[in-house]
Amino acid sequence: MLPHVFFWDVTQETVASFLGDEDAPDWRATVAFLEEQFGAVEPKAREVVVTSFLDSLPFAGQPGSDLTRYLGPRLTGKLAELRPGLTF
């Protein structure tokens, strides 16, 4: 399976969990895992997380956009680079 396709599913399930879908994996665990691993993985793996997870999170005003407020410092920093002017 292509990593970008996999992370599309991860993103969708994470947002669904954040919005209250009890059947989706706990969004807190996913965000914590990605934050922890983000600093430890090789650059190509980080690129997949940035491109296929962070860049696919809902934008302001879309359902689930408040999820961005719960990202850790590494992920928040990268998201701020992707979306200048975003407030957390």
C-alpha positions as CSV (number, residue, x, y, z in Angstrom):
1,M,0.0,0.0,0.0
2,L,1.2,3.5,-0.8
3,P,2.0,5.5,2.3
4,H,0.1,8.5,1.0
5,V,-3.1,6.4,0.6
6,F,-2.6,4.9,4.0
7,F,-2.2,8.4,5.6
8,W,-5.3,9.6,3.8
9,D,-7.3,6.9,5.7
10,V,-5.4,7.8,9.0
11,T,-6.4,11.4,8.6
12,Q,-10.0,10.7,7.8
13,E,-10.3,8.3,10.8
14,T,-8.5,10.8,13.1
15,V,-10.9,13.6,12.2
16,A,-13.9,11.3,12.5
17,S,-12.8,10.3,16.0
18,F,-12.3,14.0,16.9
19,L,-15.8,14.7,15.8
20,G,-17.2,11.9,18.0
21,D,-17.2,8.7,16.0
22,E,-16.7,6.1,18.7
23,D,-15.9,3.4,16.1
24,A,-12.8,5.3,14.9
25,P,-9.4,4.9,16.6
26,D,-8.8,7.4,19.4
27,W,-7.6,10.6,17.8
28,R,-5.5,11.5,20.8
29,A,-3.4,8.3,20.5
30,T,-2.9,9.0,16.8
31,V,-1.8,12.6,17.3
32,A,0.5,11.6,20.2
33,F,2.1,8.8,18.2
34,L,2.7,11.1,15.2
35,E,4.1,13.8,17.4
36,E,6.5,11.4,19.1
37,Q,7.6,9.8,15.9
38,F,7.9,13.0,13.8
39,G,11.2,13.9,15.3
40,A,12.6,10.4,15.1
41,V,11.8,9.2,11.6
42,E,13.8,9.8,8.5
43,P,13.0,12.8,6.3
44,K,11.0,10.9,3.7
45,A,8.7,9.5,6.4
46,R,8.2,13.0,7.8
47,E,7.4,14.2,4.3
48,V,4.6,11.7,4.1
49,V,3.2,12.8,7.5
50,V,3.4,16.5,6.4
51,T,1.9,15.9,2.9
52,S,-0.7,13.3,3.6
53,F,-1.7,14.0,7.2
54,L,-1.1,17.6,8.2
55,D,-1.9,19.0,4.8
56,S,-5.1,17.0,4.7
57,L,-6.5,18.2,8.0
58,P,-9.6,20.4,7.8
59,F,-9.1,24.1,7.3
60,A,-10.6,26.7,9.5
61,G,-14.4,26.7,9.4
62,Q,-14.6,23.0,8.3
63,P,-15.8,20.3,10.7
64,G,-12.9,19.0,12.7
65,S,-10.7,22.0,12.1
66,D,-10.2,22.5,15.9
67,L,-8.2,19.3,15.9
68,T,-5.2,21.4,14.9
69,R,-5.2,23.0,18.4
70,Y,-4.3,19.6,19.9
71,L,-1.3,18.9,17.8
72,G,2.1,18.7,19.6
73,P,4.8,21.3,19.1
74,R,6.6,19.5,16.2
75,L,3.4,19.0,14.2
76,T,2.1,22.5,15.0
77,G,5.3,24.0,13.8
78,K,5.1,22.1,10.5
79,L,1.4,23.0,10.1
80,A,2.2,26.7,10.7
81,E,4.7,26.5,7.8
82,L,2.0,25.0,5.6
83,R,-0.7,27.4,6.6
84,P,0.9,30.8,7.5
85,G,-1.4,33.0,9.6
86,L,-3.2,30.0,11.2
87,T,-3.8,30.6,14.9
88,F,-3.6,27.7,17.3
